[in-house]
Amino acid sequence: IDDYPTYREFKKGRFDTAISLAEEHYVQAVQCAPRETTYMVALANFLAEQKRPKDAQVLLQQALTLAPDDAEALGAHAVLCEDKLKDFGAAEESYLSAIRADPRNAALLFNAAIFFKDKQKDYDKAEEYFQRAVDEAPHDPEINKAFGKFLIKCRQNRNLGAKYLKAAMTAGVRGEAGKEEAEDSSSSGEYETDSDDSETGSLMSERAPAKGKKGEKEKEDEGQNKKARLQKMVAKAKAEKAEKGGKDKTGKDCVVM
């Protein structure tokens, strides 16, 4: 865990903000379960959100060294390479590897579809992965909405696109405004698409719209909420360690710094 460069310097200072405390709790979780790749992926997601993609990449590489076929780590690496590092070749390789490892994961299939549509402009592959994603999650409003817009904008298939927009509307994702938009698209054959569907949240989450600039109070509240969640995660790791007689998966004593 001490291998990622920023943490070695950061560890020398004081944890005097909610963000730095959050990072310390993530690190403690990894230290308690050093072979638990889920915690490494969570820390990598956090680092990427803090605009530290190189550090995130180090963590993900460590996770993939431990578990080369871990779909969660591969998916996180794919999104990191796509959105932060702009290495589309590595992103494609990781997406395909992640899907081979977990071929029925709707979130992976959806992220891959967005990648092939927006970054690679490979609409055949994009349609394939959109279709697979909606087959695995037929009632997911966001997947249906994105697939419908893709079919209308990129395939000029308004009738089929309207079908998926109606499915999204039925799922309640768009409210009354979405109902009117979907109904108009099916009756008039016209649909106004958003400019970009490619915004992401965390590295291994479904695509989410970009958020506006947050106020200081909102940032502080978010940091405190993260801190509380991370404390629970560390407490759980400690409890698991205690149940195993104070040993982690490597058989070594778990020491929280």
Order of alpha helices (4+ residues) and beta strands (2+ residues): alpha-alpha-alpha-alpha-alpha-alpha-alpha-alpha-alpha-alpha-alpha-alpha
